[in-house]
Amino acid sequence: MKFEILKKDTITKAKTGKIYTDHGIIETPIFMPVGTVGSVKSVHQRELDEDIKAQIILGNTYHLYLRPGTETLQKAGGLHKFMNWNKPILTDSGGYQVFSLSSIRKIKEEGVTFRSHVDGSKHLFTPENVVDTERKIGADIIMALDECPPFPSDYKYAKDSMNLTHRWLERGIKRFDETEGLYGYKQAYFPIVQGSTYKDLRIQSAETIASHEREGNAIGGLSVGEPTEEMYEMLEIVNNILPEDKPRYLMGVGTPENILEGIALGTDMFDCVMPTRNGRNGMLFTWQGRINIKNKKWEHDFSPLDEFGTSYVDSFYSKAYVRHLMKVNERLAAQIASIHNLAFYLDLVREAREQINNGTFASWKTSMVKQLATRL
């Protein structure tokens, strides 16, 4: 994997670039739709490619390991062939499930023991076998196993958790470097910065992660309940240390405003379930602001879903019609909302790239952050 910087903003730390993988080029800054179990919920791969114009999607190692399982994925030739997606894929290591499934897991030096949320069966994830699993899944970019501490965490817990993540990283790197991909193309291995909201821990973790000189670096443990201002503070601290010439990936973030602020702080890659999850529940992100399409005010509004949107659903369906579908729990509503929101997110980072290249990003970002947070 190779990363090329194309243009740097002169006021902020925003930049445009290209990530070169064996499954294609990714233009940065980029947003990655989340396809947890090998499917971006409610969206066909054709729509992801042709309408939403996704350049890379994300899968989750924990969920794919449980279902369909690595045997099926290997027999298919990897996740790309299994789901018929020919562009890049990134896989999380399962580290987020250490946080989100805290009631059914136990952490120890060896790794994390999970009770499956599907059938209660017991499974051990170690830094080594997670690399093996991600090799079998076959994503272009794979994450190291980490512990994502909750917010708030006391200082001792956050420090112990960070040090465990660093020890796991050394074991994971060793396994990754002594093995090869299974399907004839290269994979990149990203370590993850942790440290909760403690400045000294974030500095220490970022320095440790940077010292391993991998192809890219991820920033985890943010957007887990901490105030937005603290998230931005930690992100700025970390990005001042992580090398600029390698892509920086902020995991699980976030709102359109979060993404623009993250870009301004020098981040290159983002993912979040918000476009699809919130869409299924009636929240639409538009260039004018946010819409709760379930509200009665849209009942007789026959204007396009988003007159400035680029997806076919934006001009094809009216607000009144999509509201009706939501109110009667028609599955088409989730599909329309998911396509719209994902297309909006991809349009947002595409426009950010244009603004950076044109030298107008800083002023544009300031006005857009206010506008996008507006509730219509």
N, C-alpha and C positions, 0 to 999 in steps of 0.2 A: 504494500500500500504506500502511496506517495501523496503528499499534501503540497499544493502550490498556492502561495498567496498572490492574489491578483491586484488588489487595491486596498490601501489603508485610509481610513477616515482621518482627517487632520485635527478634529476637535475631540472626538471620542476614541475609544479603542476598537471600534467596529472595523471589520475587514471583510473582503470577499476572497474566496479561494475555490480551489477544486481538489477533491479527494479522488484519487485514481484507484479503482479496485478492479479485480478480474471480471466483475459483473457490470461494470460501467462507471461513469464519472458522476460524482455527487457535487453539486454546486453549493457552496456555503456562503452565508449561514443557511442552514436547512432545518426543516421540521420533519420528524419521522412519525408517520402514523403507526399506532400500536396494533400489532396483530398477534395478540398474546398466544393463542393456540393454533397459529397458522392461518388466521383469518382476521382481517380488520372488520369488526362487527358490522353487519348489515351492508357491506360494500363488496362488490365483485372486483376481482383483480383487473378486469378490463377497465372498470371505472377508475380504479386507483391509477392506472397507467395513463389512460387517454383523457379523462375528464379532470380528475384531481391533480394529475401530473406529479404523483409522488416519485421521488428519486431513490428512496430507500425506506424500508419498513422495519419494524422491530418485532421480534418474537421473544417468548419467555422460556428459559431453559426448564424451570421447575414444572410448568404446565405441560410443555411438550414432552418432557421426560415421562410424565404420568400418562398422558394421552396425546398422540397415538402411541407413544413409546419409541425408543431408539431403534428397535428392531424394524418396525414399519418404516421409519425414516431412512434407515440404511438401505433397505430393500428398494425403496423408491429412488434412491440416489441422492438423498439429502432433501432438505426443506424446499429449496428452490424448485426442484422437479416435482415434489409431492404436491405443492400448492400452485404450480405453474406460474411462477414469478421469476422473471429473468434478470431483474435488477438487484442491486445490493440488499442484503439483510444484515441486521445487527441483532445479537441475542444478549439479553440480560443473563446474569449467572444464576439467578435465584436468590441473590443477596437481599433484594427488596422483600422477598417472602420471609426472610429472617425477621424483618420488622413487622410486616402486615399479618403474618400468621403466628404471632408470638404465643398464642394459646396452645398451639399444636407442634411446637418445636423446642429442642433443647440445644444449647450451644456449648461446645467444649473445644479443647485445643485441636482435636482430630478433625472436627468439622461440625456440621449441623445435622441433627436427627429430626426429621419431620414425620408427623402422622399425616398421611394423605387426606386431603379434604374430600376426596372422592369416596374412598372405602375404608379409611382408617389404617391402612397398611403402613408399616414403618420403613423409612428410607434414610440413608446417610449420604449427605453431600459433603465431600471433601474438596479442597483446592485441586487435587489431582483428578478425581473422577468427574468433577464438573468440566475440566478441560476435555476429558475423554467424551463426555456427553455433548459438549459444544462442537467437538470435531465431528461427531456423528450427525448432529443437526446440520452443520455445514454452513453456518453464517459467515459472511465476509469479515465482520468485526465481532469479536467475542469479548465478554467482560470477565474480569477476575472475580472470584468469589470474595465477598466482603460481608461485614456486618453493618447494617444501617441502623444506628441507634435512634431511639425515639426522642421526640422533643416534649418536655424538657428531659435532659439527662444530667445527672450531677457530674462534676468534673472527673471524679475517679472512674465512673462508668465509661464516660466518653473517651478517656485516655486509654483505659484497658481495652476497650472495643477497637480503637484506632490501632493500637499495637498488635492486636490479634489480626486485624485486617492486613497489616504490613507483613506479619509472619506468614499468613496464608498466601499473600502475593508472591513471596519468594518461592514457596512450594509450587504455586501455580505456574510461575515463569519457568521453573525447572522442567515441569512436565510438558509445558507447551513447546519449549525449545528442543526437547528430546523426542518429540513426535512430529508427524506430518499430517496435513489435511488428507481426507479420504477420497476426495472427488476430483482431483486434478487442478485445483486452483488454490491460491494463497489465502490464508486467514491472518488477521491482525489481532493482537491481544492488548486490550486496554486495562491498565490498573485504575483504581478508583480512590479519590481523595475522600477522607472522612475527617471527623474531629468535632462534630456537632456545631455549636455556635461559639466555641472557644477559639479566640484569635490565635493563641500560641499553638494550639493543637492543629488548627488548619494550616498554619505556616509549616509546622513540622511534617505534617502529612503530605502537603504539596511538595516540599523539598525531597521527601523520601520517594514519592511517586515519580517526580521528575528525574531523579537519579538513575532510575531503571532504563531510561531512554527507549521506551517503547514507541510504536508508531503513532499513538495518540493517547490522550488521557481523559478520564471521566471524573466528574465531580458529583458525589453522591451525598445523601443525608440532608438535603435541603428540600424545601416544600413538604415538610413532614409535620407542620403545625407551628413553626416559628413565625414571628412577625416578618412581613415582607422586607422591612428595612434591614433586619438582621440577615436575611437571605442575600440581599444585594451586598451588604458589607462583607460577608464571608466570600461571596463570589469574586468581589474585587480583590480581596487579599489573595485568594488562590490563583486568580488569573495573572496577578503580578509576578507569580513564581513559576507557574507552568510555562514551558517554552511556547512562544508564539508560533513557531514554524511547525507545530504539530497540532492537529485538531483538538479542541477542547469541547467536551460533551457534558452538558448539564442535564442530569438524569431526572426525568419525571416532572419537568417544568415547561409550561404551565399555562397561564392566561396569555392572551395576546400582549397585554402590557408587560408581563414578566419576560416574554420573549424579546420584545424590543429593548427593554432595559438590559437583558442579558447580552444581547448583541452589542449594545453600547459599551459593555464592560469587557468585551473581547471574546465572547463565547461563539462557537461555530455550529454546534449541533444541539438539538432539543427533541424531546419526545414527551407526550402526555396523553392520557386517556380522555382528557376533558372534551375535545371536539366530538367524539362519538358518545361518551357517557352522558354529557350534558345535553347533547342533541337528542338522544333517546328520551330525555326527560323534558324536552320542550324549549331548551335554551338555544338560541341561534346567535352566533357571532356575525355581525355585519360591519360594513365600513362606517355606518352611522352610529353604531353602538350595539348593545345587547338587547335581544328581544325574547321575552317569554311568550312564545307563540300560543300558549294555552289561554292567555288573558282574553277576556271578552272584547277588549278594544279592537281585536283583529277579526272579529266574527264576520264583519261585512267589508273588510278591506281586501279588495280584489286586485290590488297592485302586486307587482312581482315580488317574489320572496326577498330578493335583494337586487335592486336595480343596478348596483355597481358590481355585483358578483360575476364571475366568469364561468361558473359551472352551468351546465344546461338546465339544472333544476331551478336555478335562480330566476330565469325568465319563463320557464315552462309551467311552474306552479305558482299560485297566488297564496298570500298569507292566509286568507280565509279558508282555502281548501286544505292547507297543511294543518291549520288549527282544527278543522273538522276531523281530519284523520287522527290527530292526537287525542281528541276528546272521545273518539269511539275506539281507541286502542288498536287502530289498524296498523299492521306491521310496516306498511309502506311509509308511514310517517317517520319511523326510525331510520329507514333507508334514505329518504329525502334529506332529513336533518343531518345525518352523518355525512353524506356526500357534500352538502352545502358547507358544513363547518370545516371539514377537512380541506376542501377547495379554498375556503377563506384563509386557513392557516398557511397553506402553500402559497397562496397569492401574497400573503403578508410578508413572508420571508423573501419571496421573489421581488416584491416592491422594495424591501429593505436593501437587497443587493443592488437594485437600480439606483437607489438614493445614495448608497455608499460610493458606487462607481461615478456618480454625477457630482459628488462632493457636497450633497445637500442633506445628508442623513441626520445630523444633529437637530436642526430646526424641524425637520419633518417628524422625527421621533417625538420631540416634545409635544407637538400638536396632536399627534396620533394617539399618544398614551392617554391624554385627556378625553379625546373623542371616543376611543374604543371602550373606555370604562363607563360611558354613559348608558343608562338604562332607559330604553325607549318605551 
